[in-house]
Amino acid sequence: MLTRKSTATWRGNGLEGKGTLDTQSGALHGQPYSFQARFVSEDGKAGTNPEELIAAAHAGCFTMALSFQLTGAGHVPTELATSATVFMEKGESGWSIKSIALSVDGKVPGIGDERFQELALAAKKGCPVSRALAATEITLAARLVS
């Protein structure tokens, strides 16, 4: 079994407190996060937030899964550029992630659009992060570019 670990440290109350995030790899080390960074200063300059990190994890996982799908079908991609957008809504019980939109532009020599779409859907379905987020609506827009 593989494990991956991250830690969060928080000081203070929810509204005014501040925290830091650390990852096993060291990619995040003392990365600040706060209510301000999460819900007020959406430009990202005040620090990160859990939803941004979910989007990054999903984009990375899906893109790697698509690369494996394409390569396995004999079409090695030149480039895959994916964005993941997490949509949140505040309801009676608080904030919820309502949906995630994946969008990928692929430079893939020798593949037709129909096959590219099939493999992109298979990658979305098979990506471990997509499976972990299965209770959330996940959309996909896949486009071949030259």
C-alpha positions in Angstrom: 0.0 0.0 0.0 1.3 3.5 -0.9 0.8 6.3 1.5 1.1 10.1 1.1 1.0 12.5 4.0 0.3 16.2 4.5 -0.1 18.1 7.7 -2.0 21.2 8.7 -1.4 23.4 11.7 -3.9 26.1 12.7 -3.7 28.8 15.2 -6.6 30.9 16.3 -10.3 31.0 15.6 -11.8 30.1 12.2 -12.4 33.6 10.9 -9.2 35.3 12.0 -6.8 32.4 12.6 -4.1 31.3 10.3 -2.6 28.0 9.4 0.2 26.3 7.5 0.3 23.3 5.3 3.2 20.9 4.8 3.6 18.0 2.4 5.7 14.9 2.6 7.5 15.8 -0.7 8.3 19.3 0.6 6.4 20.9 -2.3 4.5 22.8 0.4 6.5 23.8 3.5 4.9 26.2 5.8 2.4 27.2 3.1 0.0 29.7 4.6 -3.7 29.3 4.5 -6.6 31.2 6.2 -10.2 32.2 5.9 -9.0 35.4 4.2 -7.1 33.3 1.5 -10.0 30.9 1.1 -13.0 33.2 0.9 -11.9 36.9 0.6 -8.6 37.3 -1.2 -9.3 35.0 -4.1 -6.3 36.1 -6.2 -4.2 33.6 -4.2 -1.7 36.1 -2.9 -2.7 35.6 0.7 -2.0 31.9 0.6 -3.6 28.7 -0.7 -6.8 26.9 0.3 -8.1 23.3 0.3 -10.2 23.7 -2.8 -7.3 25.1 -4.8 -5.2 22.1 -3.7 -8.0 19.7 -4.7 -8.1 21.4 -8.1 -4.3 21.0 -8.5 -4.4 17.4 -7.4 -7.3 16.6 -9.8 -5.6 18.3 -12.7 -2.4 16.5 -12.1 -3.9 13.1 -11.6 -6.2 13.4 -14.6 -3.4 14.6 -16.9 -1.1 11.7 -15.9 -4.0 9.2 -16.4 -4.7 10.6 -19.8 -1.1 10.4 -20.8 -1.1 6.7 -19.8 -4.4 6.1 -21.8 -3.0 7.8 -24.9 0.4 6.1 -24.7 -1.3 2.7 -24.2 -3.4 3.3 -27.4 -0.2 4.1 -29.3 -0.5 7.9 -29.3 2.2 9.5 -27.2 1.1 13.1 -26.4 3.4 16.0 -27.2 1.6 18.1 -24.6 -1.4 18.0 -22.3 -2.5 21.2 -20.6 -5.3 20.7 -18.0 -7.2 23.1 -15.8 -9.5 22.0 -13.0 -12.0 24.5 -11.6 -13.7 23.8 -8.3 -17.1 25.4 -7.9 -18.4 26.1 -4.4 -21.7 27.3 -3.0 -22.7 28.4 0.5 -25.9 26.7 1.6 -27.8 26.5 4.9 -25.2 24.0 6.3 -22.2 25.9 5.1 -19.9 25.7 2.1 -19.9 22.7 -0.3 -18.0 21.8 -3.4 -20.8 21.5 -6.0 -18.8 20.5 -9.1 -15.4 20.3 -10.7 -14.8 21.2 -14.3 -11.8 19.6 -16.0 -10.6 21.1 -19.3 -7.8 19.7 -21.3 -6.0 20.8 -24.5 -4.0 18.0 -26.0 -1.4 18.0 -28.7 -1.4 14.4 -29.8 0.0 13.4 -33.2 -2.0 10.9 -35.2 -5.2 10.6 -33.2 -8.7 11.6 -34.2 -11.0 13.6 -32.1 -13.4 10.7 -31.4 -10.7 8.5 -30.0 -9.2 11.4 -28.0 -12.6 12.0 -26.4 -13.0 8.3 -25.6 -9.5 8.1 -23.9 -10.1 11.4 -22.1 -13.3 10.1 -20.6 -11.6 6.8 -19.6 -8.9 8.9 -17.9 -11.5 10.9 -16.0 -13.3 7.8 -14.9 -10.1 6.0 -13.9 -8.1 8.7 -12.2 -7.8 8.0 -8.5 -8.7 11.6 -7.6 -11.8 11.5 -9.8 -12.8 8.2 -8.0 -12.2 9.8 -4.6 -14.4 12.7 -5.6 -17.2 10.5 -7.1 -19.9 12.2 -5.1 -19.1 15.5 -6.8 -20.3 16.2 -10.4 -17.2 16.3 -12.6 -17.4 17.6 -16.2 -14.8 17.3 -18.9 -14.1 19.4 -21.9 -11.3 17.8 -24.1 -9.9 19.5 -27.1 -7.3 18.5 -29.6 -5.0 21.4 -30.6 -2.3 21.6 -33.2 
